[in-house]
């Protein structure tokens, strides 16, 4: 079994993959520690591991993974991947973005792909049908947009969005106007990327992932593939790719 770890800005997502490359268990941690590593290795017959992080990883976590794994990969820009990376500065590319691209390519090979990760920030990435990653864009996420409206103005309040509520097309009060402006703004942004890509490459598939992806997908109302574990699927594929290279 493989242990795949995706450490983001606010949470750490973990998945255990079977020999058939299927997710047996997925977990989420506010803070992932070496104690969690030891517990997972005691509960499951884990052999190999891979970790990707957009923040600094605790050395004790790395040490525990090295000690308990037959093969451990700290995913960075030097790690071989089953995808051609066309990014001009691969050392500055968020590894979660590249892993999500590999995850989408694993689920839909030989297809043009638009990968949208709606988390703390929103990333838009493109992979062509030959498996080449062409880069992408970074935009403010949902909470970031709400926060900036409050911080950069005098009278606009800081609000939360209940992801179970219906978002109007136009708000009839200030709070609804902010909600509709931010949520529908993201939805229109997503549709704009999809429309432009359709004009340029023709057929493609769109994958959504990230903490707010399911909520935005309901607002977009377009054909989308939602997968909350896209980064972890990509990390497992990268781990397996490196195991076969060894």
MARTI-247252 format. One record per residue (C-alpha): x, y, z; residue in three letters. Coordinates in nm, 2 decimals. Layout:
<r><u>X</u><v>Y</v><w>Z</w><tortor>ALA</tortor></r>
...
! end
This chain:
<r><u>0.00</u><v>0.00</v><w>0.00</w><tortor>UNK</tortor></r>
<r><u>0.10</u><v>0.36</v><w>-0.06</w><tortor>UNK</tortor></r>
<r><u>0.07</u><v>0.66</v><w>0.17</w><tortor>UNK</tortor></r>
<r><u>0.01</u><v>0.99</v><w>-0.01</w><tortor>UNK</tortor></r>
<r><u>0.02</u><v>1.32</v><w>0.17</w><tortor>UNK</tortor></r>
<r><u>-0.09</u><v>1.66</v><w>0.04</w><tortor>UNK</tortor></r>
<r><u>-0.01</u><v>1.94</v><w>0.28</w><tortor>UNK</tortor></r>
<r><u>-0.19</u><v>2.26</v><w>0.19</w><tortor>UNK</tortor></r>
<r><u>-0.22</u><v>2.60</v><w>0.34</w><tortor>UNK</tortor></r>
<r><u>-0.49</u><v>2.52</v><w>0.59</w><tortor>UNK</tortor></r>
<r><u>-0.52</u><v>2.14</v><w>0.61</w><tortor>UNK</tortor></r>
<r><u>-0.32</u><v>1.82</v><w>0.53</w><tortor>UNK</tortor></r>
<r><u>-0.51</u><v>1.56</v><w>0.32</w><tortor>UNK</tortor></r>
<r><u>-0.39</u><v>1.20</v><w>0.33</w><tortor>UNK</tortor></r>
<r><u>-0.49</u><v>0.89</v><w>0.13</w><tortor>UNK</tortor></r>
<r><u>-0.40</u><v>0.52</v><w>0.15</w><tortor>UNK</tortor></r>
<r><u>-0.39</u><v>0.35</v><w>-0.19</w><tortor>UNK</tortor></r>
<r><u>-0.42</u><v>-0.03</v><w>-0.24</w><tortor>UNK</tortor></r>
<r><u>-0.21</u><v>-0.24</v><w>-0.47</w><tortor>UNK</tortor></r>
<r><u>-0.48</u><v>-0.17</v><w>-0.74</w><tortor>UNK</tortor></r>
<r><u>-0.42</u><v>0.21</v><w>-0.70</w><tortor>UNK</tortor></r>
<r><u>-0.76</u><v>0.26</v><w>-0.54</w><tortor>UNK</tortor></r>
<r><u>-0.82</u><v>0.48</v><w>-0.24</w><tortor>UNK</tortor></r>
<r><u>-0.89</u><v>0.26</v><w>0.07</w><tortor>UNK</tortor></r>
<r><u>-0.90</u><v>0.55</v><w>0.32</w><tortor>UNK</tortor></r>
<r><u>-0.88</u><v>0.93</v><w>0.30</w><tortor>UNK</tortor></r>
<r><u>-0.82</u><v>1.15</v><w>0.60</w><tortor>UNK</tortor></r>
<r><u>-0.79</u><v>1.52</v><w>0.67</w><tortor>UNK</tortor></r>
<r><u>-0.58</u><v>1.68</v><w>0.94</w><tortor>UNK</tortor></r>
<r><u>-0.56</u><v>2.04</v><w>1.07</w><tortor>UNK</tortor></r>
<r><u>-0.20</u><v>1.95</v><w>1.18</w><tortor>UNK</tortor></r>
<r><u>-0.02</u><v>1.64</v><w>1.06</w><tortor>UNK</tortor></r>
<r><u>0.25</u><v>1.51</v><w>1.29</w><tortor>UNK</tortor></r>
<r><u>0.50</u><v>1.23</v><w>1.32</w><tortor>UNK</tortor></r>
<r><u>0.26</u><v>1.07</v><w>1.56</w><tortor>UNK</tortor></r>
<r><u>0.00</u><v>1.05</v><w>1.28</w><tortor>UNK</tortor></r>
<r><u>0.26</u><v>0.89</v><w>1.06</w><tortor>UNK</tortor></r>
<r><u>0.34</u><v>0.62</v><w>1.32</w><tortor>UNK</tortor></r>
<r><u>-0.03</u><v>0.55</v><w>1.37</w><tortor>UNK</tortor></r>
<r><u>-0.10</u><v>0.51</v><w>1.00</w><tortor>UNK</tortor></r>
<r><u>0.19</u><v>0.27</v><w>0.96</w><tortor>UNK</tortor></r>
<r><u>0.07</u><v>0.07</v><w>1.26</w><tortor>UNK</tortor></r>
<r><u>-0.28</u><v>0.04</v><w>1.12</w><tortor>UNK</tortor></r>
<r><u>-0.21</u><v>-0.04</v><w>0.76</w><tortor>UNK</tortor></r>
<r><u>0.05</u><v>-0.25</v><w>0.58</w><tortor>UNK</tortor></r>
<r><u>0.21</u><v>0.06</v><w>0.41</w><tortor>UNK</tortor></r>
<r><u>0.53</u><v>0.02</v><w>0.21</w><tortor>UNK</tortor></r>
<r><u>0.59</u><v>0.34</v><w>0.02</w><tortor>UNK</tortor></r>
<r><u>0.51</u><v>0.71</v><w>0.07</w><tortor>UNK</tortor></r>
<r><u>0.51</u><v>1.05</v><w>-0.10</w><tortor>UNK</tortor></r>
<r><u>0.45</u><v>1.39</v><w>0.04</w><tortor>UNK</tortor></r>
<r><u>0.38</u><v>1.72</v><w>-0.13</w><tortor>UNK</tortor></r>
<r><u>0.36</u><v>2.05</v><w>0.06</w><tortor>UNK</tortor></r>
<r><u>0.31</u><v>2.42</v><w>-0.02</w><tortor>UNK</tortor></r>
<r><u>0.44</u><v>2.50</v><w>0.33</w><tortor>UNK</tortor></r>
<r><u>0.74</u><v>2.39</v><w>0.54</w><tortor>UNK</tortor></r>
<r><u>0.71</u><v>2.03</v><w>0.65</w><tortor>UNK</tortor></r>
<r><u>0.80</u><v>1.94</v><w>1.01</w><tortor>UNK</tortor></r>
<r><u>1.14</u><v>1.76</v><w>1.00</w><tortor>UNK</tortor></r>
<r><u>1.00</u><v>1.49</v><w>1.24</w><tortor>UNK</tortor></r>
<r><u>0.73</u><v>1.40</v><w>0.98</w><tortor>UNK</tortor></r>
<r><u>1.00</u><v>1.36</v><w>0.71</w><tortor>UNK</tortor></r>
<r><u>1.22</u><v>1.15</v><w>0.95</w><tortor>UNK</tortor></r>
<r><u>0.93</u><v>0.93</v><w>1.04</w><tortor>UNK</tortor></r>
<r><u>0.83</u><v>0.87</v><w>0.68</w><tortor>UNK</tortor></r>
<r><u>1.20</u><v>0.79</v><w>0.59</w><tortor>UNK</tortor></r>
<r><u>1.22</u><v>0.55</v><w>0.87</w><tortor>UNK</tortor></r>
<r><u>0.90</u><v>0.36</v><w>0.81</w><tortor>UNK</tortor></r>
<r><u>0.89</u><v>0.36</v><w>0.43</w><tortor>UNK</tortor></r>
<r><u>1.07</u><v>0.13</v><w>0.20</w><tortor>UNK</tortor></r>
<r><u>1.07</u><v>0.41</v><w>-0.05</w><tortor>UNK</tortor></r>
<r><u>0.98</u><v>0.77</v><w>0.04</w><tortor>UNK</tortor></r>
<r><u>0.96</u><v>1.06</v><w>-0.20</w><tortor>UNK</tortor></r>
<r><u>0.96</u><v>1.43</v><w>-0.11</w><tortor>UNK</tortor></r>
<r><u>0.79</u><v>1.56</v><w>-0.42</w><tortor>UNK</tortor></r>
<r><u>0.97</u><v>1.86</v><w>-0.57</w><tortor>UNK</tortor></r>
<r><u>1.06</u><v>2.00</v><w>-0.92</w><tortor>UNK</tortor></r>
<r><u>1.34</u><v>1.74</v><w>-0.96</w><tortor>UNK</tortor></r>
<r><u>1.11</u><v>1.44</v><w>-0.91</w><tortor>UNK</tortor></r>
<r><u>1.04</u><v>1.25</v><w>-1.23</w><tortor>UNK</tortor></r>
<r><u>0.68</u><v>1.26</v><w>-1.34</w><tortor>UNK</tortor></r>
<r><u>0.47</u><v>1.09</v><w>-1.61</w><tortor>UNK</tortor></r>
<r><u>0.39</u><v>1.43</v><w>-1.76</w><tortor>UNK</tortor></r>
<r><u>0.60</u><v>1.68</v><w>-1.97</w><tortor>UNK</tortor></r>
<r><u>0.64</u><v>2.00</v><w>-1.77</w><tortor>UNK</tortor></r>
<r><u>0.64</u><v>2.30</v><w>-1.99</w><tortor>UNK</tortor></r>
<r><u>0.65</u><v>2.56</v><w>-1.71</w><tortor>UNK</tortor></r>
<r><u>0.93</u><v>2.81</v><w>-1.76</w><tortor>UNK</tortor></r>
<r><u>1.03</u><v>2.80</v><w>-1.38</w><tortor>UNK</tortor></r>
<r><u>0.95</u><v>2.45</v><w>-1.26</w><tortor>UNK</tortor></r>
<r><u>1.12</u><v>2.53</v><w>-0.92</w><tortor>UNK</tortor></r>
<r><u>0.84</u><v>2.79</v><w>-0.85</w><tortor>UNK</tortor></r>
<r><u>0.55</u><v>2.58</v><w>-0.96</w><tortor>UNK</tortor></r>
<r><u>0.33</u><v>2.46</v><w>-0.67</w><tortor>UNK</tortor></r>
<r><u>0.37</u><v>2.08</v><w>-0.66</w><tortor>UNK</tortor></r>
<r><u>0.00</u><v>2.04</v><w>-0.58</w><tortor>UNK</tortor></r>
<r><u>-0.08</u><v>2.20</v><w>-0.92</w><tortor>UNK</tortor></r>
<r><u>0.14</u><v>1.96</v><w>-1.10</w><tortor>UNK</tortor></r>
<r><u>0.01</u><v>1.66</v><w>-0.90</w><tortor>UNK</tortor></r>
<r><u>-0.35</u><v>1.76</v><w>-0.98</w><tortor>UNK</tortor></r>
<r><u>-0.26</u><v>1.77</v><w>-1.35</w><tortor>UNK</tortor></r>
<r><u>-0.11</u><v>1.42</v><w>-1.32</w><tortor>UNK</tortor></r>
<r><u>-0.43</u><v>1.31</v><w>-1.14</w><tortor>UNK</tortor></r>
<r><u>-0.65</u><v>1.44</v><w>-1.41</w><tortor>UNK</tortor></r>
<r><u>-0.44</u><v>1.28</v><w>-1.68</w><tortor>UNK</tortor></r>
<r><u>-0.45</u><v>0.95</v><w>-1.49</w><tortor>UNK</tortor></r>
<r><u>-0.83</u><v>0.96</v><w>-1.49</w><tortor>UNK</tortor></r>
<r><u>-0.87</u><v>1.09</v><w>-1.85</w><tortor>UNK</tortor></r>
<r><u>-0.56</u><v>1.01</v><w>-2.06</w><tortor>UNK</tortor></r>
<r><u>-0.51</u><v>1.13</v><w>-2.41</w><tortor>UNK</tortor></r>
<r><u>-0.74</u><v>1.42</v><w>-2.36</w><tortor>UNK</tortor></r>
<r><u>-0.71</u><v>1.80</v><w>-2.34</w><tortor>UNK</tortor></r>
<r><u>-0.76</u><v>1.89</v><w>-1.97</w><tortor>UNK</tortor></r>
<r><u>-0.85</u><v>2.20</v><w>-1.78</w><tortor>UNK</tortor></r>
<r><u>-0.78</u><v>2.15</v><w>-1.41</w><tortor>UNK</tortor></r>
<r><u>-0.94</u><v>2.40</v><w>-1.16</w><tortor>UNK</tortor></r>
<r><u>-0.84</u><v>2.39</v><w>-0.80</w><tortor>UNK</tortor></r>
<r><u>-1.07</u><v>2.61</v><w>-0.59</w><tortor>UNK</tortor></r>
<r><u>-0.91</u><v>2.64</v><w>-0.25</w><tortor>UNK</tortor></r>
<r><u>-0.74</u><v>2.92</v><w>-0.06</w><tortor>UNK</tortor></r>
<r><u>-0.64</u><v>3.04</v><w>-0.41</w><tortor>UNK</tortor></r>
<r><u>-0.79</u><v>2.93</v><w>-0.74</w><tortor>UNK</tortor></r>
<r><u>-0.56</u><v>2.78</v><w>-1.00</w><tortor>UNK</tortor></r>
<r><u>-0.64</u><v>2.71</v><w>-1.36</w><tortor>UNK</tortor></r>
<r><u>-0.41</u><v>2.47</v><w>-1.54</w><tortor>UNK</tortor></r>
<r><u>-0.40</u><v>2.32</v><w>-1.89</w><tortor>UNK</tortor></r>
<r><u>-0.27</u><v>1.98</v><w>-2.00</w><tortor>UNK</tortor></r>
<r><u>-0.29</u><v>1.89</v><w>-2.37</w><tortor>UNK</tortor></r>
<r><u>-0.38</u><v>1.55</v><w>-2.51</w><tortor>UNK</tortor></r>
<r><u>-0.02</u><v>1.45</v><w>-2.55</w><tortor>UNK</tortor></r>
<r><u>0.04</u><v>1.48</v><w>-2.18</w><tortor>UNK</tortor></r>
<r><u>0.22</u><v>1.82</v><w>-2.18</w><tortor>UNK</tortor></r>
<r><u>0.15</u><v>2.06</v><w>-1.89</w><tortor>UNK</tortor></r>
<r><u>0.14</u><v>2.41</v><w>-2.04</w><tortor>UNK</tortor></r>
<r><u>0.11</u><v>2.61</v><w>-1.72</w><tortor>UNK</tortor></r>
<r><u>-0.18</u><v>2.80</v><w>-1.58</w><tortor>UNK</tortor></r>
<r><u>-0.31</u><v>3.10</v><w>-1.38</w><tortor>UNK</tortor></r>
<r><u>-0.35</u><v>3.19</v><w>-1.01</w><tortor>UNK</tortor></r>
<r><u>-0.64</u><v>3.39</v><w>-0.88</w><tortor>UNK</tortor></r>
<r><u>-0.78</u><v>3.48</v><w>-0.53</w><tortor>UNK</tortor></r>
<r><u>-1.00</u><v>3.22</v><w>-0.37</w><tortor>UNK</tortor></r>
<r><u>-1.34</u><v>3.25</v><w>-0.22</w><tortor>UNK</tortor></r>
<r><u>-1.25</u><v>3.36</v><w>0.13</w><tortor>UNK</tortor></r>
<r><u>-0.97</u><v>3.57</v><w>0.00</w><tortor>UNK</tortor></r>
<r><u>-1.21</u><v>3.77</v><w>-0.21</w><tortor>UNK</tortor></r>
<r><u>-1.45</u><v>3.82</v><w>0.08</w><tortor>UNK</tortor></r>
<r><u>-1.16</u><v>3.93</v><w>0.31</w><tortor>UNK</tortor></r>
<r><u>-1.02</u><v>4.18</v><w>0.06</w><tortor>UNK</tortor></r>
<r><u>-1.36</u><v>4.35</v><w>0.01</w><tortor>UNK</tortor></r>
<r><u>-1.38</u><v>4.40</v><w>0.38</w><tortor>UNK</tortor></r>
<r><u>-1.01</u><v>4.51</v><w>0.43</w><tortor>UNK</tortor></r>
<r><u>-0.98</u><v>4.74</v><w>0.13</w><tortor>UNK</tortor></r>
<r><u>-1.31</u><v>4.93</v><w>0.19</w><tortor>UNK</tortor></r>
<r><u>-1.45</u><v>5.13</v><w>0.48</w><tortor>UNK</tortor></r>
<r><u>-1.81</u><v>5.01</v><w>0.50</w><tortor>UNK</tortor></r>
<r><u>-1.83</u><v>4.66</v><w>0.34</w><tortor>UNK</tortor></r>
<r><u>-1.87</u><v>4.39</v><w>0.61</w><tortor>UNK</tortor></r>
<r><u>-1.67</u><v>4.07</v><w>0.63</w><tortor>UNK</tortor></r>
<r><u>-1.92</u><v>3.79</v><w>0.57</w><tortor>UNK</tortor></r>
<r><u>-1.92</u><v>3.41</v><w>0.55</w><tortor>UNK</tortor></r>
<r><u>-2.10</u><v>3.22</v><w>0.27</w><tortor>UNK</tortor></r>
<r><u>-2.32</u><v>2.93</v><w>0.37</w><tortor>UNK</tortor></r>
<r><u>-2.25</u><v>2.67</v><w>0.10</w><tortor>UNK</tortor></r>
<r><u>-2.60</u><v>2.53</v><w>0.14</w><tortor>UNK</tortor></r>
<r><u>-2.78</u><v>2.85</v><w>0.05</w><tortor>UNK</tortor></r>
<r><u>-2.89</u><v>2.96</v><w>-0.29</w><tortor>UNK</tortor></r>
<r><u>-2.70</u><v>3.25</v><w>-0.44</w><tortor>UNK</tortor></r>
<r><u>-2.91</u><v>3.51</v><w>-0.61</w><tortor>UNK</tortor></r>
<r><u>-2.82</u><v>3.65</v><w>-0.95</w><tortor>UNK</tortor></r>
<r><u>-2.83</u><v>4.00</v><w>-0.80</w><tortor>UNK</tortor></r>
<r><u>-2.83</u><v>4.09</v><w>-0.43</w><tortor>UNK</tortor></r>
<r><u>-3.10</u><v>4.30</v><w>-0.28</w><tortor>UNK</tortor></r>
<r><u>-2.90</u><v>4.39</v><w>0.03</w><tortor>UNK</tortor></r>
<r><u>-2.53</u><v>4.45</v><w>0.09</w><tortor>UNK</tortor></r>
<r><u>-2.45</u><v>4.11</v><w>0.23</w><tortor>UNK</tortor></r>
<r><u>-2.63</u><v>3.93</v><w>-0.06</w><tortor>UNK</tortor></r>
<r><u>-2.46</u><v>4.16</v><w>-0.31</w><tortor>UNK</tortor></r>
<r><u>-2.12</u><v>4.06</v><w>-0.18</w><tortor>UNK</tortor></r>
<r><u>-2.21</u><v>3.69</v><w>-0.18</w><tortor>UNK</tortor></r>
<r><u>-2.35</u><v>3.70</v><w>-0.53</w><tortor>UNK</tortor></r>
<r><u>-2.06</u><v>3.91</v><w>-0.66</w><tortor>UNK</tortor></r>
<r><u>-1.80</u><v>3.68</v><w>-0.52</w><tortor>UNK</tortor></r>
<r><u>-1.96</u><v>3.34</v><w>-0.58</w><tortor>UNK</tortor></r>
<r><u>-2.10</u><v>3.42</v><w>-0.92</w><tortor>UNK</tortor></r>
<r><u>-1.79</u><v>3.61</v><w>-1.02</w><tortor>UNK</tortor></r>
<r><u>-1.59</u><v>3.29</v><w>-0.96</w><tortor>UNK</tortor></r>
<r><u>-1.85</u><v>3.09</v><w>-1.16</w><tortor>UNK</tortor></r>
<r><u>-1.84</u><v>3.33</v><w>-1.45</w><tortor>UNK</tortor></r>
<r><u>-1.46</u><v>3.31</v><w>-1.43</w><tortor>UNK</tortor></r>
<r><u>-1.47</u><v>2.93</v><w>-1.46</w><tortor>UNK</tortor></r>
<r><u>-1.72</u><v>2.95</v><w>-1.75</w><tortor>UNK</tortor></r>
<r><u>-1.50</u><v>3.21</v><w>-1.93</w><tortor>UNK</tortor></r>
<r><u>-1.19</u><v>2.98</v><w>-1.91</w><tortor>UNK</tortor></r>
<r><u>-1.40</u><v>2.69</v><w>-2.04</w><tortor>UNK</tortor></r>
<r><u>-1.55</u><v>2.90</v><w>-2.33</w><tortor>UNK</tortor></r>
<r><u>-1.20</u><v>3.03</v><w>-2.43</w><tortor>UNK</tortor></r>
<r><u>-1.05</u><v>2.68</v><w>-2.42</w><tortor>UNK</tortor></r>
<r><u>-1.33</u><v>2.54</v><w>-2.63</w><tortor>UNK</tortor></r>
<r><u>-1.26</u><v>2.81</v><w>-2.90</w><tortor>UNK</tortor></r>
<r><u>-0.88</u><v>2.72</v><w>-2.90</w><tortor>UNK</tortor></r>
<r><u>-0.86</u><v>2.35</v><w>-2.86</w><tortor>UNK</tortor></r>
<r><u>-1.21</u><v>2.21</v><w>-2.93</w><tortor>UNK</tortor></r>
<r><u>-1.28</u><v>1.90</v><w>-2.72</w><tortor>UNK</tortor></r>
<r><u>-1.15</u><v>1.90</v><w>-2.36</w><tortor>UNK</tortor></r>
<r><u>-1.26</u><v>1.79</v><w>-2.01</w><tortor>UNK</tortor></r>
<r><u>-1.27</u><v>2.01</v><w>-1.70</w><tortor>UNK</tortor></r>
<r><u>-1.17</u><v>1.87</v><w>-1.36</w><tortor>UNK</tortor></r>
<r><u>-1.26</u><v>2.06</v><w>-1.04</w><tortor>UNK</tortor></r>
<r><u>-1.10</u><v>2.00</v><w>-0.70</w><tortor>UNK</tortor></r>
<r><u>-1.03</u><v>2.19</v><w>-0.38</w><tortor>UNK</tortor></r>
<r><u>-1.23</u><v>2.28</v><w>-0.07</w><tortor>UNK</tortor></r>
<r><u>-1.49</u><v>2.50</v><w>-0.24</w><tortor>UNK</tortor></r>
<r><u>-1.51</u><v>2.32</v><w>-0.57</w><tortor>UNK</tortor></r>
<r><u>-1.84</u><v>2.13</v><w>-0.51</w><tortor>UNK</tortor></r>
<r><u>-2.01</u><v>2.46</v><w>-0.41</w><tortor>UNK</tortor></r>
<r><u>-1.89</u><v>2.65</v><w>-0.71</w><tortor>UNK</tortor></r>
<r><u>-1.98</u><v>2.35</v><w>-0.94</w><tortor>UNK</tortor></r>
<r><u>-2.34</u><v>2.39</v><w>-0.85</w><tortor>UNK</tortor></r>
<r><u>-2.33</u><v>2.75</v><w>-0.94</w><tortor>UNK</tortor></r>
<r><u>-2.15</u><v>2.70</v><w>-1.27</w><tortor>UNK</tortor></r>
<r><u>-2.40</u><v>2.44</v><w>-1.40</w><tortor>UNK</tortor></r>
<r><u>-2.18</u><v>2.32</v><w>-1.68</w><tortor>UNK</tortor></r>
<r><u>-2.04</u><v>1.97</v><w>-1.75</w><tortor>UNK</tortor></r>
<r><u>-1.76</u><v>1.92</v><w>-1.50</w><tortor>UNK</tortor></r>
<r><u>-1.58</u><v>1.63</v><w>-1.34</w><tortor>UNK</tortor></r>
<r><u>-1.55</u><v>1.69</v><w>-0.96</w><tortor>UNK</tortor></r>
<r><u>-1.29</u><v>1.49</v><w>-0.77</w><tortor>UNK</tortor></r>
<r><u>-1.19</u><v>1.60</v><w>-0.42</w><tortor>UNK</tortor></r>
<r><u>-0.89</u><v>1.36</v><w>-0.43</w><tortor>UNK</tortor></r>
<r><u>-0.74</u><v>1.48</v><w>-0.76</w><tortor>UNK</tortor></r>
<r><u>-0.40</u><v>1.58</v><w>-0.60</w><tortor>UNK</tortor></r>
<r><u>-0.37</u><v>1.26</v><w>-0.40</w><tortor>UNK</tortor></r>
<r><u>-0.45</u><v>1.05</v><w>-0.71</w><tortor>UNK</tortor></r>
<r><u>-0.17</u><v>1.24</v><w>-0.89</w><tortor>UNK</tortor></r>
<r><u>0.07</u><v>1.19</v><w>-0.61</w><tortor>UNK</tortor></r>
<r><u>0.00</u><v>0.81</v><w>-0.61</w><tortor>UNK</tortor></r>
<r><u>0.06</u><v>0.80</v><w>-0.99</w><tortor>UNK</tortor></r>
<r><u>0.39</u><v>0.99</v><w>-0.94</w><tortor>UNK</tortor></r>
<r><u>0.50</u><v>0.75</v><w>-0.67</w><tortor>UNK</tortor></r>
<r><u>0.42</u><v>0.45</v><w>-0.88</w><tortor>UNK</tortor></r>
<r><u>0.60</u><v>0.60</v><w>-1.18</w><tortor>UNK</tortor></r>
<r><u>0.92</u><v>0.64</v><w>-0.97</w><tortor>UNK</tortor></r>
<r><u>0.89</u><v>0.29</v><w>-0.82</w><tortor>UNK</tortor></r>
<r><u>0.89</u><v>0.15</v><w>-1.17</w><tortor>UNK</tortor></r>
<r><u>1.19</u><v>0.37</v><w>-1.27</w><tortor>UNK</tortor></r>
<r><u>1.39</u><v>0.22</v><w>-0.98</w><tortor>UNK</tortor></r>
! end
